Amino acid sequence: MTRIDTIIEVTKNYVKATLKDSEGGHDWFHTLRVYNNAKLIAENEKVDNYIVALGALLHDIADSKFHNGDDTVGPNMARDFLVSHNVDSSVIDSVIDIIINISFNKSLDNNKNCNSPELDVVQDADRLDAIGAIGIARCFNYGGFKNRKLFDPSIKPNMNLSKNEYKNSTAPTINHFYEKLLLLSDKMNTKTGKKIAENRHQFMMEYLDQFKAEWDGNK
């Protein structure tokens, strides 16, 4: 096993242990799916696979929504971990850039301060896990975790959310589809990501049609 392989395995074990009690949509299995998505997408991109792997594995090591909105916890934890394993400083900086810039809320205020093919791959991989069948399951799981309504016809989706409004939203879960999930297929960075996203997007549209029909008592 090479040193790179060893670091990746150690990182997997670290993330798995750290996220063992996490909310179901942001746990180790979410990270593993993003990691696998990223490897698939990277096959068709000119990227540093080591940075992609570490970025995918550490991207949600401390999601700010579970740390009182503090965006610095995750990057600091990741940096400390990587430094402790003597990972090259340039690799660490690239991984931290991915963690800082991956979130959807960064796009709301046009604050994507890093442009790299590795970020593009990991961001697509993360967004893919937010849509389709798993995306629907994660969305409702988090809504239940936050004790949100499933749907309230009187509360309309806010299609012009600022970053702060997005982070502090208490809207019904269905609104999140319109405010974020249905927007992701058009925000994919890579050809592979776009292709996979098209199918998952269509599945969500069909789900919402069925949800509305059942809500209105038409099916």
Secondary structure, DSSP 4 states (H G I P E B T S, - for coil): --HHHHHHHHHHHHHHHHTTTS-GGGSHHHHHHHHHHHHHHHTTS---HHHHHHHHHHTTTT-GGGTTT-TTHHHHHHHHHHHHTT--HHHHHHHHHHHHH-STHHHHTT------HHHHHHHHHHHHTTSHHHHHHHHHHHHHHTT--S--TTS---TT--HHHHHT----HHHHHHHTGGGGGGG--SHHHHHHHHHHHHHHHHHHHHHHHHHTT--
